[in-house]
Amino acid sequence: MGRGRRGGGPVTRIRLTGARVVLPDTVLEDGDVTVTDGVITGVAAGSGAPSRPGDADPADARHRPETVDLGGRWLVPGFVDMHVHGGGGASYTAGDPDQGLAAAAFHREHGTTTTVASLVTAAPGQLRDSVAALAGLVEDGILAGLHLEGPYLSRVRCGAHDPALLRAPDAAETDALVKAARGTIRMVTLAPELPGAVDLVRRLSDAGVVPAIGHTDATHRETQAALDAGASVATHLFNAMRGLHHREPGPVAALLQDSDAVIELINDGVHLHPDIVSLTYQAAGASRIALITDAMSAAGMPDGTYALGPVTTRVEAGIARLADSDTIAGSTLTLDRALRTAVHDNHLPITDAVRSLTATPAAALGLADTIGTIETGKRADLVVLDHDLHVTAVMRHGRWISTRGNS
C-alpha cells in the first residue's frame, strides 16, 4: 500500500516479479510489472526498476508496493473475446442480465477480461428487449459491448440461426435496436449480398459500430463492395460462408486479401482443420487474426441439450450441433483452451497466439488505447499462466478476481 490520494483512499500498488511477460513481439524473461490503482505503471526486465519516469522511489516505504513473485510463470494481457454467446450454463442470447453476469464470470475464470456479448437472430421485438436488458451490463463495465450476429444473414449459410427469422437489412429496425441498446452495440454481422446490406454497412460504420461479414453466400465482388463501404471483420472465417473456389474466390479470398480486415477463427479443433488455421496465419498474420470462442451456454457444462436463442442444440463429446441435424452450433470453447491449441497443436509462437487473443481483437473493437497489451498506461487486465498455459490467476482493473494458488 502507498500513500493516500488527495480526496480518495490509499494508492494501491502491486509489483509482479519473476514473470515471463509476453509482449506483442517478444517475451520479457524475468519481467517485472507494476500496477498502480488499476493501471500498468511499470514494465521492466530483471532489475524490476519501473519503466515510467517519475515513479516513486522504491526505497521509500510509503510507496513500496505489495510484491507477488510469479516464479517464472507466464504473464499475458487479459483475453478479449469479441464473439461469445454464453458459458457456464448461462446465455447472453436469453437477454437476461443475471445470465449475462454468470456467463461473463465463467469466462473471466478462463482469462477473458473483456467480453463482447453476442446475440443470435430473433424476432424484432425479442431482439429489442434483449439489447435493452443487457445494455446495463455494458454501462456497468461488465461487458465491452453487444454484438448482433443476425438477423441480416443468408438463409443458405444460416448455420445455427433460425432461417424463418432471417430477413433483409432494415434501417428502421437497426435504428430501433441501436436506440434500445443505448449506444452499447459494438458490432453487427451481416451478409453483404442481401438487398440494402452495403448501405447498412456504411450506416453502421458512420455510427461507430463495427460492420462484420459472416453467414454469407456473397461473391468476391459483393464482399469487396462491403469492405469498401467500411466492413472490417470476418465473422468466423470459413464457417457459414461460401467456400474458396479457383474461379469464384468468394468472401474468403476477399477478406484475406483486405489488409485492414480482422479475421475471426474458432480454433477448437472442430470448426477448422489445423492446416487451415496455419494457412490463415501465413496469409494474414497474427496482427489480423482474432481467436474467438463463439461459445454457447454449454461451455464448461456436461453434454446434453441446450438452447441457443430460439434453436435447440445437443452437445456430445463437447461438440455442439443442432438437435435435428449435424450442423455445428457454436462451441464449448474457452479462450485459454484456444491459446493452448494454438501453441501446442498449431505450433504458433506464444507471442502470435497471445496477440490473437488480446491486441488484435482489442484493435478491431477500437479498444487498443486501453487494453490488449502489457505496457505503461494500459488498464491492468492480466492473466497468469503456468508452464502448460493453464490459468492460475486473473487480474481485472488491477484487482485479482480469480486466483488458483499463486498469489
N, C-alpha and C positions, 0 to 999 in steps of 0.2 A: 504494500500500500504506500502511496505517496502523500504529498501534502494536499490539503483541501483546495478546491477550486473556489474562486470568488462566486458567491451566490449559489454554490452547489455542494455536493458531497465530496468525499475524498477521491483523488485521482486513482484509478485502478490501473496498475501496470503489471503485465505478465511477461516474463522472458522465457522463451522456449529455446533450449540449448541442445547441442548434440544431435541435431536433426539432419537428415538428408533432404534438403529443401529443393523441391522441383520448381524451377523457373521455366519460362517459355522455351528457352533454347539450351538449357544446361541444368545440371544438378550441382547444387552448392553443398559439398561434403562438409560435415561437421558445422552445419549452419546454425545461426543464432538469429532469432526473430523476436522483436519486442513489440508488444501490443499495449497501447495506452488508450483507455476509455473507448474500446471497441474499434480502434483504428491501428493499422500497422504503422509503427513509427521507427522501426529499425530493422534492417536486413544486412547481415554481415557473415563473413566466413571466419571460422576458427576462433579468433580472439573474442568475438561477441561484442565488440565495440559498436555502438549504434551508428547507422549509416547516415542519419539525418543531422546536419549541423544544428547546434543549439539544444540537443537533447541534454537532459540533466546529467551531471557528473555522477557516475555510478558509485563513486566513493562516498557520496553524500547519502547518509542513511534515509533522509527524508524522501529521496527519490528512488531508493532501491526497490526493484520490482520483485514480486514473487517469481521464483525460478523453478522451472519444470525441465528436468533433464529427460529428453526423449530417447536417449540410449541408442542412437543410430537408426531409429525408425524414420520412415518417410514422412515429410510434411508437405502437403499439397493444398492448393486452393480448394475451397468448398465447391462441390459439384453443382452444375447448373443444368437442370432438366427442362428443356423448352417444349417437351411433348410428353405428357403423362396424364392418364385418366383416373388413376387411383392406386391404392395399395393397402395392405394390411387389413383387408376386408371392407375397406371404405372406398367410396367412389365420388369423384368430383362431378361425374355425369348425373348424379342424383340431385344436384342443386341444393344440397343440404349443408349449411355451414359446419355443423358438428362432424359430418362425414369428411368435409374438407379439412378440418383441423386434424382429424385422425389420419387421413391419407398423408398429409404433409409431415406429421410427426413420424410416421412409419418410414418415409423416405429419408428424413433427416438422420435417423439411426444408421442409414447406409451411406451417409456422407453428402446427401443433397441438401445444400443450404439455401438454394434459390430454385423455386418451382414456378413454372407457368402451368396452370391447371387447364387441361384440355377437355372440351365438351364435344359430344358427338351430335350427329344430325338428330333433330327432334322437331316436333310441330312448333310453329312460330310462338304461340303463347307459352309453351313449356320452356323454350329457349330464353325468352324474355324473363320468365320467372327465375330460371337458373342463374343467369348472369347477374340479376339484381340481388339474389340471395348470396352469391359468392363475392360480390364486389366489396363487401365489408372486410373480407379476409385480405384482400389486396390493400385496402385502405389502412388496415391494421399492421401491414408488413409481413403477414404470414405467407402470402403468395406474392409473386412479382408481376402477376397479370393473368389474364384469361386468354385462352386460345380456342377459337371456334373452328373445329375440324368439320366442315359442313355448315349448312345443308347444300351448298352450291357445288356438288360433286357429280362425277359421271356415273350413270346407272350401270354401265358395263364394267366399271372399275370401282364399284362401291365397297368392296371388301366386307367389313362387318357393319356397315351402315345400312339402315332400313331403306331399300330402294323406293318404297312407296312414299317416303318423306323427303326425298331429294327433289330439288327444284332449281329453276334458273335464277341467277343473281337478281336481286330485287333491292334497289337503292333505298326505297322507303322502309323495307324490313330491316336492312342493315342499319339505317339511321335510328330506328326504334331500338335495336339491340344495343347500339353504342350509347344511346341515351339511358336505357335501363341499367347498363353496366357502369354508369357514372364515370366514363373515361378509363375503365380498367381493362378493356380489350386490347391486348398487345399484338395478337397475330390472328389471321384468318386464312385458312386453307381453302382453295377453290380450284376448279378445273377450268383452265383458260379457254377451252373450246366452246364453252357454253355461251349462249347469247347474252351480251352485256357484261361478260366476265372481265374483259380488258378495261372497260370503262370503270368497273368497280375496283380493279387493281389501282388505277390512278386515284380514285376517290379515297381508298384506304391509305395509300402512300402519302397523299397530301394531308391526311388527318393524323399522320404519325403512327399508323397501325401497320405492322409488317404483313405484306401480302405473300402467301406461300402457295406453291404449286404442288398439288397432290391429288390422288384419286382421279386420275385423268387419262383420257384416251387421245390427248392432243397430238397433233403432228409437230414436227420440228419447228415449222414456221409459226404455228399458233403459240407454241411455248416461247419462242423468241419474242413474239409480239407482247406477251405478258411480262417478260423480263425487261423489255424496252420500256414498258409502262411503269415499272417500279417493283415488280415481284423480286424477292431477294432470298427466298428459302425454298429448298426442295423438301417437301414432306416425305419422310422415309423413302428415299430414292430406291427405285426398282419395285418396291412393294406397292400394289394397287395403282400401277401405271403402265401404259403401253411400253412394251419392251424395245430394246435396241435392235434395229434391223439395218442391214447394209445399204438398202435403197431408201428406206424411210427411217432415219435415225431416231425420230420421235423425241419425247421430252428428256430422256436420259442423256442423250448427247448434248442437247441444247443446254441443259443445266450444268453438265460437267464442263462445257466449253466456256460458260459465262464466268469470268474471273471474280465477279462480285457475289455470286450465288453461294450461299451456305448450304451444304448437303447434310441432311439428317440421315443417319444409319442406325438401324436396330441391330446391334451386334450381340445377339443371344445364341448364335449357332443354329437358329431355326429359320429366321426370316431371310438370312443371306448365307450363301456358301462362303467359307473363309477366303477363297481365292477372289471372290467378288469384292470382299472388303479390302483385300490387299491391292487389287486392281484400282479401286476407287481412290485409295490413298496415293497410289502412284500418279493418278490423273489429276487429283485436286489438292492433295496435301493436307496436313493436319490443321492448317490455318483456315481451311474452308470446310472441314468435316466436323459436325457436331454429333456425338454419340448420344442417343436418346433411349428412353426405356419404352415408350408407348405402353406403359404398364397399366393394367386394369386392377380392379379391387382384389383379384385373386393373387396378386404378388404377395409373397410371404405367407400364403394360406395353403391348406391342403387341397388336393384335387377335388373337383366337384362341379356344381352348377352355379354360375354367377351371371349377374345382369351387367350388360354394357349399354347404358342408355336403355332404349326400348327393345333391344335384342337380347336373347338368352345365349349364353356360351357354356361350353363344357371344357373343363381342364383335366387333362390326362397326362401324367408324367411331366407336369409343369408346363405343358403346351396348351394354349387356349385356342379353341376353334368354335365356330358357330355350332349350336346344338344340333342342327339338322343338316350339316354338311362338313366338309373337310377344310373350309375356308378358315385361315388363321384370323383370330380375333384379338388384336392387341397382344400383350405379352405378360409374363410374370417376372420380368427383368428388374433388377435394381442397378444403379449406376456403378456401384463398387464391383458387381459381377461383370458388367460391361468392361470395366477397366482391366480386370484380371484376364478376361478373354482376349482383349486387345494385346496385352503384353505377353501372356503365356501361349496363346493359340495363334494369334496373328503375328507375333514376334515384332510388334512395334516398339520402338524406343519409348521408354516411360515418358519422356518429355512430350512426344507426339500424342500418346494416349491420354495423358493428363490434359494437354491443351484442348483436345476434342471434347473433354468433359467440363471444361472451365472457360478458358479465354475465348474460344471460338463461339460457343453459344452465347456467352455474355456480350460479345460484339454484335452478334446477329440480332440480339434483343435491344441493342442500344444502351447496355449497362456496363460497358467496358471501363468507364471512368471510375466506377466504384467497386467492382468485383471482378473475379476471373483470373487474377494473378497475385502473387505474393510480392508486393512492393510497397514502399512507404506511401502513405496517403490513402491506400485502399482499405476497404472495410475488412475487419479481421474475421473473415469466414475461412476456417481452416479445418483440414482433416488430417488426422494422424493414422498412418497405416503401418502394419507390421511388415516383416520381411517378405511375407507371401501376399501382400497387398490386401489384407483384411483390415477393416476399420477397427481401430481401438479407441479413438476419441474424436469428437466433433465439437468445434467451436463455431458459434454464430454470433455476429456482432460483438465479438470479444468475450463471450461467456461460454463456458463449457455446457453443452446441452446433452452430451452423451459421452460417457467415459466407461471404458472396459478394462480398468485395472492399470492405467498408466499415468494417471495424474492426480 
